[in-house]
Amino acid sequence: MPGRPRVRRRDPRRLLHGLLTSAPEPVADGVELLRGGLTRTMNVVLIDDPGGPGVVVLDSGEAGMAAAILAAGRARGGISRVVLGHGDTDHRGGAPAIRAAGGERPIPVLCHADAVAQAEGSGGRDYWRPELLPPAVRRFHAVMHHVWDGGPVTIDGTVAAGDEIAGFRVIDLPGHAPGQIGLWRERDRLALVSDAFYMTDMWGRPQEPALPLPAYNQDTGLARASLRALAALDPLVVVPGHLGPLRGTDLRARLEHAADAAG
C-alpha cells in the first residue's frame, strides 16, 4: 500500500522573513534593494563587493530585518561588511544581529567617525526634538523606534568622504544626522543616500522627496546644504533610506525643489 505523500512543511522562519522583508530587487548593475517593515518602507542595499567575497550591506533597516538580510547575503556569498549611512535606530536596527552572526569573527560594521557615538549610543535620541511633532505622532514614534531598534552596535572601523567602497565613492551628507554619508557611483550616476531626503511623511505615508522634518534633524540648515550638494551631482538614480528609488533626468530639479521648499 503506497504511503501518504510527504507534506512539505514551510519553515516558519522563512515565513517571518517574508512578512518583514521583501525579496531583493535589482536597482542597477551589482546593486539590489531589500524593502523591510510591514509597510515595506525600510530600505537596505546589497552591493556586490569586488574585494569580496559576497556583498556590502548599506544600512540595516529595523531589527526584524536582520535574518532576511543575512539570508540574502548568504545567497550572494556572504556579507563582507555593513556600512551605516548614519546611526539612527531605523538604520542601525539589524546591525547588532548581523555583526554577531559572524561568531568569533564578527561581520565588521563601519560608519563615519561622527556617527560612531550614535551607532554605539542613543541611536539619534540625543538630538531629536519630538516636541515639534503633533502629540499623536510623538506617541506613535515613541513606540515604533523601540520596534525598529536592535540597540547599540559595536563599530569596527570608520569611513570618510572620498573612500572607495565596492566601486562607490563615499560622500558626506550631514545635517539630518551626525556623520551621515552616501555612496556615489559616477559611471551610472547612481546615488545611495540614506536619509538625505524623505519619501515618507511623519505617518510613514508616501510623499514627494522632501527634507527630513526638523524634529529629526541635528541641523536642518546643514541637511538642506547636503541635499543641494547631492542635486549638484546630477544623479540618474537615487536610492533613499525609505521608499524609492527615484529615476530620471529630472532628479536634479526635483532634489533642488525639495531643498528650496524646506522651511
Residue pairs with C-beta under 8 A, 6 or more apart in sequence:
13 67
16 67
17 67
17 68
17 71
19 38
20 36
20 37
20 38
20 62
20 64
20 65
20 68
21 34
21 35
21 36
21 44
21 61
21 64
21 65
21 68
21 69
22 34
22 35
22 36
22 40
24 32
24 33
24 34
24 46
24 72
25 32
25 33
25 35
26 32
26 33
27 33
27 45
27 190
27 237
27 239
27 245
28 185
28 188
28 190
28 237
29 188
30 47
30 48
30 166
30 167
31 45
31 46
31 47
31 48
31 190
31 192
31 239
32 45
32 46
32 72
33 43
33 44
33 45
33 46
33 239
33 245
34 43
34 44
34 45
34 46
34 61
34 65
34 68
34 69
34 72
35 41
35 42
35 43
36 42
36 43
36 44
36 61
36 62
36 64
36 65
36 68
37 61
37 62
37 64
37 65
37 148
39 204
41 200
41 204
41 242
41 243
42 61
42 62
42 65
42 90
42 93
42 148
42 241
42 242
43 59
43 61
43 239
43 240
43 241
43 242
43 243
43 244
44 57
44 58
44 59
44 60
44 61
44 65
44 69
44 94
45 57
45 58
45 59
45 192
45 239
46 55
46 56
46 57
46 58
46 72
46 73
46 76
47 55
47 56
47 57
47 58
47 165
47 166
47 167
47 168
47 183
47 192
48 55
48 76
48 166
49 55
49 56
49 80
49 81
49 166
50 166
50 167
51 80
51 166
52 77
52 80
53 77
53 78
53 80
54 73
54 76
54 77
54 78
54 79
54 80
55 73
55 76
55 77
55 78
55 79
55 80
55 166
56 79
56 80
56 81
56 82
56 83
56 165
56 166
57 69
57 73
57 79
57 81
57 82
57 83
57 98
58 82
58 83
58 85
58 183
58 192
58 194
59 83
59 84
59 85
59 91
59 194
59 241
60 66
60 69
60 82
60 84
60 91
60 92
60 93
60 94
60 95
60 98
60 150
61 69
61 90
61 91
61 93
61 94
61 148
62 90
62 93
62 94
62 147
62 148
62 149
62 150
63 93
63 94
63 96
63 97
63 147
63 148
63 149
63 150
63 151
64 93
64 94
64 147
65 93
65 94
66 93
66 94
66 95
66 96
66 97
66 98
66 101
66 150
67 97
69 79
69 94
69 98
70 79
70 97
70 98
70 101
73 79
79 98
79 107
80 107
80 108
81 107
81 108
81 109
81 110
82 95
82 98
82 99
82 107
82 108
82 109
82 110
83 109
83 110
83 111
83 159
83 165
83 181
83 183
84 91
84 92
84 95
84 109
84 110
84 111
84 115
84 119
84 153
85 91
85 111
85 180
85 181
85 182
85 192
85 193
85 194
85 195
85 241
86 111
86 112
86 115
86 118
86 124
86 176
86 177
86 178
86 179
86 180
86 181
86 194
86 195
87 111
87 115
87 116
87 117
87 118
87 119
87 120
87 121
87 123
87 124
87 177
87 178
87 179
88 118
88 123
88 124
88 177
88 195
88 216
89 123
89 124
89 125
89 145
89 148
89 149
90 145
90 148
90 149
90 241
91 194
91 195
91 241
92 118
92 119
92 123
92 149
92 150
92 152
92 153
93 148
93 149
93 150
94 150
95 109
95 119
95 150
95 153
96 150
96 151
96 152
96 153
96 154
97 150
98 107
98 109
99 106
99 107
99 108
99 109
99 153
99 154
99 156
100 106
101 107
106 154
106 156
108 156
108 157
109 119
109 153
109 154
109 155
109 156
110 155
110 156
110 157
110 158
110 159
111 119
111 155
111 158
111 159
111 179
111 181
112 158
112 159
112 160
112 172
112 178
112 179
112 180
112 181
113 158
113 160
113 179
114 174
114 178
114 179
115 177
115 178
115 179
115 180
115 181
116 155
116 158
116 179
117 126
117 178
118 124
118 126
118 177
118 178
118 179
119 152
119 153
119 155
120 152
120 153
120 154
120 155
121 152
123 145
123 149
123 151
123 152
124 177
124 216
125 145
127 177
127 178
127 217
127 218
128 215
128 216
129 214
129 215
129 216
130 138
130 141
130 142
130 215
131 138
131 215
132 213
132 214
132 215
133 141
133 202
133 213
133 215
134 202
137 202
137 203
140 203
141 202
159 165
159 170
159 181
160 170
161 170
161 171
161 172
161 181
162 169
162 170
163 169
163 170
164 170
165 183
167 185
168 183
168 184
168 185
168 190
168 192
169 183
169 184
169 185
169 186
170 181
170 182
170 183
170 184
171 181
171 182
171 183
171 184
171 191
171 229
171 230
171 233
172 180
172 181
172 226
173 180
173 181
173 182
173 193
173 194
173 196
173 226
173 227
173 229
173 230
174 180
174 218
174 219
174 222
174 223
174 226
175 217
175 218
175 219
175 220
175 221
175 222
175 223
175 224
175 225
175 226
175 227
176 195
176 196
176 212
176 216
176 217
176 218
176 223
176 226
177 195
177 217
177 218
178 218
180 194
180 195
180 196
180 226
181 194
182 191
182 192
182 193
182 194
182 196
182 230
183 191
183 192
184 190
184 191
184 192
184 233
184 235
185 191
188 236
188 237
189 233
189 234
189 235
189 236
189 237
190 235
190 236
190 237
190 238
190 239
191 230
191 233
191 235
191 237
191 238
191 239
192 238
192 239
193 230
193 238
193 239
193 240
193 241
194 240
194 241
195 212
195 240
195 241
195 242
196 223
196 226
196 227
196 230
196 240
197 209
197 210
197 211
197 212
197 227
197 230
197 240
197 255
197 258
198 207
198 209
198 210
198 211
198 212
198 213
198 240
198 242
199 206
199 207
199 208
199 209
199 210
199 240
199 242
199 243
199 244
199 246
200 206
200 207
200 242
200 243
201 207
202 213
206 243
208 254
208 258
209 240
209 246
209 254
209 255
209 258
210 258
210 261
210 262
211 217
211 220
211 223
211 224
211 227
211 258
211 259
211 261
211 262
212 220
212 223
214 220
217 223
220 262
224 259
224 262
227 255
227 258
227 259
227 262
228 255
228 256
228 259
230 238
230 255
231 251
231 252
231 253
231 255
231 256
231 259
232 252
234 251
234 252
235 251
235 252
236 247
236 248
236 249
236 251
237 245
237 246
237 247
237 251
238 244
238 245
238 246
238 247
238 251
238 255
239 245
239 246
240 246
246 254
